[in-house]
């Protein structure tokens, strides 16, 4: 099954920016980057998981949670099997462990985000926003 490794977390002041990376590897035989949707999730202390953003790697279709619209941007680089999350205008409430996860493989990735099943995830990277 695919393996996902995140990087780019750290400490930033409110209003600052960070860019997270998620490298996807170890595709099963016959599967490629384009057969997946990759999502960024976060979990803050005492709170449940929140799907922050996701992207269908084949066509670049994106989803954003209302809490991050206009501030975060998700993108992908098929040549590097990597998905990025650019986070701008960060707020203390963005503090959480961020992890990426893979939904698929699909012959056709479901467009409604709620229909995707995420089977594999990375270990996560800590993001802390100081006020």
C-alpha positions in Angstrom: 0.0 0.0 0.0 1.0 3.6 -0.5 3.2 5.4 2.0 2.8 9.0 2.9 5.4 11.2 4.5 4.7 14.8 5.7 7.2 17.6 6.2 7.2 21.4 6.7 5.6 21.8 10.1 6.9 24.2 12.7 6.2 27.2 14.8 5.0 30.4 13.2 3.6 33.7 14.4 -0.1 34.6 13.8 -0.4 36.0 10.4 2.5 34.0 9.1 2.9 31.3 6.6 4.0 27.6 6.3 4.1 25.2 3.5 3.5 21.5 4.1 4.6 18.7 1.8 3.3 15.2 1.5 5.3 12.7 -0.6 3.4 9.6 -1.7 5.4 6.5 -2.6 5.2 2.7 -2.7 2.3 2.5 -5.1 0.9 -1.0 -5.7 1.7 -2.5 -9.1 -0.5 -0.9 -11.7 -1.5 2.1 -9.5 -0.2 5.6 -10.0 -0.5 9.0 -8.3 -3.5 9.8 -10.6 -5.6 7.1 -9.0 -5.8 8.9 -5.7 -7.3 11.8 -3.9 -4.9 13.2 -1.3 -6.3 15.0 1.7 -4.8 17.1 4.4 -6.4 16.6 7.9 -5.6 18.1 11.3 -6.2 17.2 14.8 -6.0 19.7 17.6 -5.7 18.7 21.3 -9.1 17.7 22.6 -10.7 17.9 19.2 -11.7 15.5 16.5 -10.1 15.1 13.0 -10.9 17.8 10.5 -10.5 17.5 6.8 -8.8 20.7 5.9 -8.4 20.3 2.2 -8.1 17.6 -0.5 -7.2 17.3 -4.2 -8.0 14.9 -6.9 -4.5 14.5 -8.3 -5.6 13.6 -11.8 -7.4 16.8 -12.6 -6.5 19.2 -9.7 -10.1 19.5 -8.4 -9.9 20.8 -4.8 -11.9 21.0 -1.6 -11.5 23.3 1.3 -13.1 23.4 4.7 -14.8 26.7 5.4 -12.3 27.4 8.2 -9.4 27.7 5.8 -11.0 29.0 2.6 -9.1 32.0 1.2 -6.1 31.3 3.4 -4.9 27.8 2.5 -4.0 26.5 -1.0 -3.6 22.8 -1.9 -1.6 21.8 -5.0 0.1 18.7 -6.4 3.2 17.9 -8.5 2.7 14.6 -10.3 6.3 14.4 -11.3 7.3 14.4 -7.7 4.3 12.4 -6.4 3.9 15.3 -3.9 0.9 17.3 -2.6 1.5 20.7 -0.9 -0.5 22.7 1.5 0.4 26.4 1.5 -1.0 28.0 4.6 -1.2 31.8 4.8 -2.7 34.2 7.3 -2.4 31.6 10.0 -4.3 31.8 13.2 -3.7 30.3 16.6 -6.7 28.0 16.0 -4.8 26.4 13.1 -2.5 24.8 15.7 -2.7 21.0 15.3 -1.0 17.9 14.1 -1.4 17.9 10.3 -1.3 14.7 8.4 -2.0 13.7 4.8 -4.0 10.7 3.7 -4.7 8.8 0.5 -8.1 7.9 -0.8 -8.0 5.2 -3.4 -6.9 3.7 -5.6 -9.9 4.5 -7.7 -10.5 4.0 -11.4 -12.5 7.3 -11.1 -12.0 9.3 -7.9 -15.4 10.3 -6.4 -15.9 14.0 -6.7 -17.9 14.6 -3.5 -15.2 14.6 -0.8 -17.6 12.8 1.6 -17.6 9.8 -0.7 -13.9 9.2 -0.6 -12.4 6.5 1.7 -9.0 7.3 3.1 -7.2 4.1 3.8 -3.6 5.3 4.4 -2.2 8.2 6.2 1.2 9.6 7.3 2.5 10.1 10.8 1.8 13.8 10.8 3.7 17.1 11.4 3.1 19.5 14.2 2.0 23.1 13.3 2.0 25.6 16.1 0.7 29.2 15.6 1.7 31.6 18.3 -0.5 34.6 19.1 
